[in-house]
Amino acid sequence: MWLLDRLLPKLIRKGRLTVIDPVGTAKSYGDGDPDWPALTMRLHDAKVARDIIRDPRLGAGEAYMDGRYSIEGGDILDFVTFVRANRPWESGDYGLKRPGAVRSLTTSIVGRVNRLNQRRSSRANVAHHYDLSDRLYDLFLDRDRQYSCAYWTDPANSLEQAQADKLAHIAAKLHLSAGQKVLDIGCGWGGMALYLNRTCDVDVLGITLSEEQLKVARERAVAAGVSERVRFELCDYRDVTGQFDRIVSVGMFEHVGPPNYREFFRTCHNRLTPQGVMLLHTIGRINKPGTTDAWTRKYIFPGGYSPSLSEIMKASERNKLMITDVEVLRLHYAYTLREWYKRVQDKQAEIEALYDARFFRMWSFYLAGATAAFESGGMVNFQLQYSRDRHTLPITRDYMHEAEQALRAKG
């Protein structure tokens, strides 16, 4: 506890955090500002403090999953966002001593090995997260099952509206014409592909490495009567053949891994027609290149990594893909994640029936941590538009706005 007592004054400056150890001794941290939360963290065994000190994210995550501490006066989302808001990215001062050279080197090596994402591990990494029960995703996603950052034209909108607006926002940037061929890399459960076909009259090939997603996407295409025009395949992006007028990839690039970025963009360049356009939507980091934290690597996204903009640019510019538009979505994912978290809490009984209480706490901690990263940490979403020819797209962005309004009107 004495080590935790040395750490917490550096972490908690605003508001009040009271920690109660297993024998009932309580100590409080922070200035007690009434405009900030006042929370209590109750430790249920003596090893929790040691585990958190050893690796704060991994230790806090595993101890919460195992029910070894609880939060009073709020829940795990309140706790994680409170701690993170005390040292926001904008402050430039995290109040913590930089890790030593040995620990920094170890973290860097582990992170680099984890994000190699070679072919033999890519499918297993995807299955770890996306081949969970269909029922789980039905419980907290929107009706179209969009599992990526929504687009909130108004924070008061419903999740369903924000996800529909995301599809229109992306479709407008693709500058589509009827009859074009589109490649959807990382197609999920097929929502994007089906939307583009329905609203823009295009043919789409969606690819995924998740067998569960593939099954659902194909069923949806058959039900919509468009399986001849909207096809889905279990396929690695490196194995796609043919030429496409457009490529779209939403929420998949986080699984590519930095060593494969150049190959990813080379493949996209070669699959695009000379007048082709690509839209890449990915989580990204505001900071320089980094590593994925140990808890997320272990429990949520093995092999996952959110890139810095510099890493993306370095890889794409070497493959003669011209960057034609960049948009940074700062708070949109925070709004999305808060809605997912709320729905998960509302469906606790169903989720625990599907898995167990430990899984429910794991999923809650995952969504809470991600929310904090987008509200106060260094995470954002990038939407990057590319073309092979500088003359392909209009020279102003007006066409995006006009197309987006027309698509929303279609509903």
C-alpha positions as CSV (number, residue, x, y, z in Angstrom):
1,M,0.0,0.0,0.0
2,W,2.8,2.4,0.7
3,L,3.8,2.4,-3.0
4,L,0.3,3.0,-4.1
5,D,0.2,5.9,-1.5
6,R,3.2,7.4,-3.3
7,L,1.6,7.0,-6.8
8,L,-1.9,8.3,-6.2
9,P,-1.0,11.9,-5.2
10,K,0.6,12.2,-8.6
11,L,-2.4,10.8,-10.4
12,I,-5.3,12.3,-8.5
13,R,-5.2,16.1,-8.3
14,K,-8.8,17.1,-8.9
15,G,-11.8,15.7,-7.1
16,R,-11.5,13.0,-4.4
17,L,-10.5,9.4,-4.5
18,T,-10.7,7.5,-1.3
19,V,-9.0,4.1,-1.1
20,I,-10.0,1.6,1.6
21,D,-7.5,-1.2,2.1
22,P,-8.6,-4.8,3.1
23,V,-8.4,-4.1,6.8
24,G,-10.6,-1.0,6.5
25,T,-8.0,1.8,6.6
26,A,-9.0,4.7,4.4
27,K,-7.0,7.4,2.8
28,S,-8.1,10.1,0.4
29,Y,-6.4,11.9,-2.5
30,G,-7.2,15.0,-4.5
31,D,-8.3,18.5,-3.8
32,G,-12.0,17.7,-3.2
33,D,-13.2,20.0,-5.9
34,P,-17.0,19.7,-5.8
35,D,-17.2,20.0,-9.6
36,W,-15.3,16.7,-9.9
37,P,-16.3,13.2,-8.8
38,A,-15.8,11.8,-5.3
39,L,-15.3,8.0,-5.6
40,T,-14.2,5.2,-3.3
41,M,-12.0,2.3,-4.3
42,R,-12.4,-0.6,-1.9
43,L,-9.6,-3.2,-2.1
44,H,-10.7,-6.7,-1.3
45,D,-7.2,-8.3,-0.9
46,A,-3.7,-7.2,0.0
47,K,-2.2,-8.0,-3.4
48,V,-4.3,-5.6,-5.5
49,A,-2.1,-2.6,-4.7
50,R,1.1,-4.5,-5.6
51,D,-0.4,-5.7,-8.9
52,I,-1.5,-2.2,-9.9
53,I,1.9,-0.7,-9.0
54,R,3.7,-3.4,-11.1
55,D,1.7,-2.6,-14.2
56,P,-1.1,-0.1,-13.7
57,R,-3.3,-1.0,-16.7
58,L,-2.8,-4.7,-16.6
59,G,-3.0,-4.9,-12.8
60,A,-6.1,-2.7,-12.5
61,G,-7.8,-4.5,-15.4
62,E,-7.2,-8.1,-14.1
63,A,-8.0,-7.2,-10.5
64,Y,-11.3,-5.7,-11.6
65,M,-12.1,-8.7,-13.8
66,D,-11.5,-10.9,-10.8
67,G,-13.7,-8.8,-8.5
68,R,-10.7,-8.0,-6.2
69,Y,-11.7,-4.3,-5.9
70,S,-15.0,-2.4,-6.3
71,I,-15.9,1.2,-6.9
72,E,-18.4,3.0,-4.7
73,G,-20.1,6.3,-5.6
74,G,-20.0,5.3,-9.3
75,D,-19.0,2.5,-11.5
76,I,-15.8,1.4,-13.4
77,L,-16.5,3.9,-16.2
78,D,-16.7,6.7,-13.7
79,F,-13.5,5.6,-12.1
80,V,-11.4,5.1,-15.2
81,T,-12.5,8.3,-16.9
82,F,-12.0,10.2,-13.6
83,V,-8.4,9.0,-13.2
84,R,-7.6,9.7,-16.9
85,A,-9.2,13.2,-16.8
86,N,-6.8,14.1,-14.0
87,R,-3.9,13.8,-16.4
88,P,-5.3,14.7,-19.9
89,W,-3.2,14.5,-23.0
90,E,-3.5,18.2,-23.5
91,S,-1.8,19.0,-20.2
92,G,1.5,17.6,-21.4
93,D,2.2,16.7,-17.8
94,Y,1.2,13.3,-16.6
95,G,2.8,13.8,-13.2
96,L,4.6,10.5,-13.5
97,K,8.3,9.7,-13.6
98,R,9.3,8.4,-17.0
99,P,9.9,4.6,-17.1
100,G,13.5,3.5,-16.8
101,A,15.6,2.6,-19.9
102,V,15.3,-1.2,-19.3
103,R,11.5,-1.1,-18.9
104,S,11.1,1.2,-21.9
105,L,13.2,-1.2,-24.0
106,T,11.3,-4.2,-22.8
107,T,7.9,-2.6,-23.5
108,S,9.1,-1.6,-27.0
109,I,10.3,-5.1,-27.8
110,V,7.1,-6.8,-26.5
111,G,5.0,-4.3,-28.4
112,R,6.9,-4.8,-31.7
113,V,6.7,-8.5,-31.4
114,N,3.0,-8.4,-30.6
115,R,2.1,-6.3,-33.6
116,L,4.0,-8.2,-36.3
117,N,0.6,-9.8,-37.3
118,Q,2.0,-12.4,-39.6
119,R,-0.4,-14.3,-41.8
120,R,-0.4,-17.3,-39.5
121,S,-1.6,-15.2,-36.5
122,S,-3.9,-12.7,-38.3
123,R,-6.9,-15.0,-38.5
124,A,-6.5,-16.2,-34.9
125,N,-6.2,-12.6,-33.6
126,V,-9.4,-11.6,-35.5
127,A,-11.2,-14.7,-34.2
128,H,-10.3,-13.9,-30.6
129,H,-12.5,-10.8,-30.7
130,Y,-14.9,-11.0,-33.6
131,D,-15.9,-14.7,-33.4
132,L,-17.6,-14.2,-30.0
133,S,-21.3,-15.0,-29.8
134,D,-23.4,-13.1,-32.3
135,R,-25.8,-12.5,-29.4
136,L,-23.2,-10.4,-27.5
137,Y,-22.9,-7.9,-30.3
138,D,-26.6,-7.8,-30.8
139,L,-27.0,-6.7,-27.2
140,F,-25.0,-3.5,-27.5
141,L,-24.4,-2.5,-31.1
142,D,-26.9,-0.6,-33.3
143,R,-29.4,-2.5,-35.5
144,D,-27.0,-2.5,-38.4
145,R,-24.2,-3.9,-36.2
146,Q,-21.7,-1.2,-36.9
147,Y,-18.7,-1.9,-34.7
148,S,-16.7,1.2,-35.3
149,C,-16.8,4.9,-34.4
150,A,-20.1,6.6,-35.3
151,Y,-20.5,10.1,-36.7
152,W,-22.3,12.4,-34.3
153,T,-23.7,15.5,-36.1
154,D,-25.4,16.1,-32.8
155,P,-24.4,14.4,-29.5
156,A,-28.1,14.1,-28.7
157,N,-28.7,11.8,-31.6
158,S,-29.4,8.1,-31.1
159,L,-26.6,5.6,-31.8
160,E,-28.7,4.3,-34.7
161,Q,-28.8,7.8,-36.3
162,A,-25.1,8.4,-35.7
163,Q,-24.1,5.1,-37.3
164,A,-26.3,5.8,-40.3
165,D,-24.7,9.2,-40.6
166,K,-21.3,7.6,-40.5
167,L,-22.1,5.4,-43.5
168,A,-23.3,8.5,-45.4
169,H,-20.2,10.5,-44.4
170,I,-17.9,7.8,-45.7
171,A,-19.9,7.1,-48.9
172,A,-19.8,10.8,-49.7
173,K,-16.0,10.8,-49.6
174,L,-15.8,7.8,-51.9
175,H,-17.4,9.9,-54.7
176,L,-19.2,6.9,-56.1
177,S,-21.0,6.4,-59.4
178,A,-23.5,3.7,-60.3
179,G,-22.0,0.4,-61.5
180,Q,-18.6,0.9,-59.9
181,K,-16.8,-2.0,-58.2
182,V,-15.9,-1.5,-54.5
183,L,-13.6,-3.5,-52.3
184,D,-14.5,-3.4,-48.6
185,I,-11.5,-4.6,-46.6
186,G,-12.6,-5.8,-43.2
187,C,-16.3,-5.8,-44.0
188,G,-17.5,-6.8,-40.5
189,W,-21.1,-8.0,-40.6
190,G,-21.7,-6.5,-44.0
191,G,-23.4,-3.2,-43.1
192,M,-21.2,-0.9,-45.1
193,A,-21.2,-3.1,-48.3
194,L,-25.0,-3.4,-48.2
195,Y,-25.4,0.3,-47.6
196,L,-23.2,1.3,-50.6
197,N,-25.0,-1.1,-52.9
198,R,-28.5,0.1,-51.7
199,T,-27.8,3.8,-51.8
200,C,-25.1,4.2,-54.6
201,D,-26.0,1.3,-56.9
202,V,-22.4,-0.2,-56.8
203,D,-21.1,-3.8,-56.7
204,V,-19.2,-4.7,-53.6
205,L,-16.8,-7.4,-52.5
206,G,-16.4,-7.5,-48.8
207,I,-13.6,-9.5,-47.2
208,T,-13.1,-10.6,-43.6
209,L,-11.0,-13.1,-41.5
210,S,-13.9,-13.8,-39.2
211,E,-16.0,-16.8,-40.0
212,E,-18.8,-15.6,-37.8
213,Q,-18.9,-12.2,-39.5
214,L,-18.8,-13.9,-42.9
215,K,-21.8,-16.1,-42.1
216,V,-23.9,-13.2,-41.0
217,A,-22.9,-10.9,-43.9
218,R,-23.8,-13.6,-46.5
219,E,-27.1,-14.2,-44.8
220,R,-27.9,-10.5,-44.9
221,A,-27.0,-10.2,-48.6
222,V,-29.3,-13.2,-49.4
223,A,-32.1,-11.7,-47.3
224,A,-31.8,-8.4,-49.2
225,G,-31.8,-10.2,-52.5
226,V,-28.4,-8.7,-53.6
227,S,-26.1,-11.6,-53.2
228,E,-25.1,-11.4,-56.9
229,R,-24.0,-7.8,-56.4
230,V,-22.7,-7.8,-52.8
231,R,-20.4,-10.8,-52.2
232,F,-18.5,-11.7,-49.1
233,E,-15.4,-13.8,-48.8
234,L,-13.1,-15.2,-46.1
235,C,-9.9,-13.7,-47.5
236,D,-6.8,-11.9,-46.4
237,Y,-6.4,-8.5,-48.1
238,R,-3.0,-9.7,-49.5
239,D,-4.8,-12.4,-51.5
240,V,-7.4,-10.2,-53.2
241,T,-7.2,-10.2,-57.0
242,G,-8.8,-7.9,-59.7
243,Q,-9.3,-4.2,-60.0
244,F,-11.7,-1.9,-58.1
245,D,-12.9,1.6,-58.7
246,R,-13.0,2.2,-54.9
247,I,-11.6,0.7,-51.7
248,V,-13.1,1.3,-48.3
249,S,-11.7,0.0,-45.0
250,V,-13.3,0.9,-41.7
251,G,-11.9,-0.3,-38.4
252,M,-9.6,-2.9,-39.9
253,F,-6.3,-1.1,-40.2
254,E,-5.8,-1.4,-36.4
255,H,-5.2,-5.1,-37.0
256,V,-2.6,-4.8,-39.9
257,G,0.5,-4.1,-37.8
258,P,3.2,-1.5,-38.6
259,P,5.6,-4.0,-40.2
260,N,2.8,-4.7,-42.8
261,Y,1.7,-1.1,-43.5
262,R,3.8,-0.8,-46.7
263,E,2.4,-4.1,-48.0
264,F,-1.1,-3.0,-47.2
265,F,-0.9,0.2,-49.1
266,R,1.0,-1.4,-52.0
267,T,-1.8,-3.9,-52.2
268,C,-4.4,-1.2,-52.2
269,H,-2.6,0.8,-54.9
270,N,-2.4,-2.3,-57.1
271,R,-6.0,-3.2,-56.6
272,L,-7.3,0.3,-57.5
273,T,-7.9,1.3,-61.1
274,P,-5.9,4.3,-62.3
275,Q,-8.8,6.6,-61.4
276,G,-9.4,4.8,-58.2
277,V,-10.2,6.3,-54.8
278,M,-9.7,4.9,-51.3
279,L,-11.1,5.8,-47.9
280,L,-9.4,4.5,-44.7
281,H,-11.1,4.9,-41.4
282,T,-8.9,3.9,-38.4
283,I,-8.3,4.6,-34.7
284,G,-5.1,6.6,-34.4
285,R,-2.9,8.1,-31.8
286,I,-2.2,11.8,-31.5
287,N,1.3,11.1,-30.2
288,K,4.3,9.6,-31.9
289,P,4.4,5.8,-32.5
290,G,3.8,3.8,-29.3
291,T,2.7,0.4,-28.1
292,T,-0.6,-1.2,-27.2
293,D,-1.0,-1.6,-23.4
294,A,-0.6,-5.1,-22.0
295,W,-4.1,-5.6,-20.8
296,T,-5.7,-4.8,-24.2
297,R,-3.1,-7.0,-26.0
298,K,-3.9,-9.9,-23.7
299,Y,-7.7,-9.8,-23.4
300,I,-9.2,-7.7,-26.2
301,F,-7.1,-7.2,-29.3
302,P,-4.1,-9.5,-29.6
303,G,-1.9,-8.1,-32.4
304,G,-3.9,-4.8,-32.4
305,Y,-2.2,-1.5,-32.7
306,S,-3.5,2.0,-33.3
307,P,-1.1,4.0,-35.5
308,S,0.2,7.5,-35.4
309,L,-0.5,9.6,-38.5
310,S,3.2,9.7,-39.2
311,E,3.3,5.9,-39.5
312,I,0.4,5.8,-41.9
313,M,1.9,8.6,-44.1
314,K,5.3,7.0,-44.2
315,A,3.8,3.8,-45.5
316,S,1.3,5.2,-48.0
317,E,3.4,7.8,-49.6
318,R,6.0,5.2,-50.6
319,N,3.3,3.5,-52.7
320,K,2.3,6.4,-54.9
321,L,-1.1,6.9,-53.2
322,M,-1.9,10.6,-53.1
323,I,-3.4,11.8,-49.8
324,T,-6.4,13.9,-50.9
325,D,-8.3,14.6,-47.6
326,V,-7.6,14.1,-43.9
327,E,-10.2,14.4,-41.2
328,V,-9.6,13.9,-37.5
329,L,-12.7,12.8,-35.4
330,R,-11.8,13.8,-31.9
331,L,-14.7,13.0,-29.7
332,H,-17.0,10.9,-31.9
333,Y,-15.7,7.6,-30.6
334,A,-16.1,8.7,-27.0
335,Y,-19.8,9.3,-27.6
336,T,-20.0,6.0,-29.4
337,L,-18.3,4.1,-26.6
338,R,-20.4,5.7,-23.9
339,E,-23.5,4.5,-25.6
340,W,-22.1,0.9,-26.0
341,Y,-21.1,0.9,-22.3
342,K,-24.6,2.0,-21.3
343,R,-26.1,-0.8,-23.3
344,V,-23.7,-3.3,-21.9
345,Q,-24.6,-2.3,-18.4
346,D,-28.3,-2.6,-19.2
347,K,-27.8,-6.1,-20.5
348,Q,-25.6,-7.4,-17.7
349,A,-27.8,-10.4,-16.9
350,E,-27.9,-11.5,-20.6
351,I,-24.1,-11.1,-21.0
352,E,-23.4,-13.0,-17.8
353,A,-25.7,-15.8,-19.0
354,L,-23.8,-16.0,-22.3
355,Y,-20.4,-16.0,-20.6
356,D,-20.0,-15.2,-16.9
357,A,-19.6,-12.3,-14.4
358,R,-15.8,-12.1,-15.1
359,F,-16.4,-11.7,-18.8
360,F,-18.9,-9.0,-18.1
361,R,-16.4,-7.1,-16.0
362,M,-13.8,-7.6,-18.6
363,W,-16.0,-6.1,-21.4
364,S,-17.0,-3.2,-19.1
365,F,-13.4,-2.4,-18.3
366,Y,-12.5,-2.5,-22.0
367,L,-15.2,0.0,-23.0
368,A,-14.4,2.2,-19.9
369,G,-10.7,2.3,-20.8
370,A,-11.4,3.0,-24.4
371,T,-13.8,5.8,-23.5
372,A,-11.2,7.5,-21.3
373,A,-8.6,7.2,-24.1
374,F,-10.8,9.2,-26.4
375,E,-12.1,11.7,-23.9
376,S,-8.8,12.6,-22.2
377,G,-6.1,10.4,-23.6
378,G,-4.2,10.3,-26.9
379,M,-6.6,8.5,-29.2
380,V,-8.7,9.9,-32.1
381,N,-10.1,8.6,-35.3
382,F,-8.6,9.3,-38.7
383,Q,-10.4,9.3,-42.0
384,L,-7.9,9.4,-44.8
385,Q,-8.9,9.7,-48.5
386,Y,-6.5,8.6,-51.2
387,S,-6.5,8.6,-55.0
388,R,-4.0,7.4,-57.6
389,D,-4.6,10.4,-59.9
390,R,-4.7,14.0,-58.8
391,H,-7.4,14.8,-61.4
392,T,-9.9,12.1,-60.3
393,L,-11.7,14.1,-57.6
394,P,-13.2,17.6,-57.7
395,I,-10.8,20.3,-56.5
396,T,-13.0,21.5,-53.6
397,R,-14.7,19.6,-50.8
398,D,-18.2,20.8,-51.7
399,Y,-19.0,17.5,-53.4
400,M,-18.6,15.7,-50.1
401,H,-21.2,17.9,-48.4
402,E,-23.6,17.7,-51.3
403,A,-23.4,13.9,-51.6
404,E,-23.7,13.4,-47.8
405,Q,-26.8,15.5,-47.6
406,A,-28.3,13.5,-50.5
407,L,-27.5,10.2,-48.9
408,R,-29.0,11.2,-45.6
409,A,-32.2,12.2,-47.4
410,K,-32.4,8.7,-48.7
411,G,-32.3,7.4,-45.1
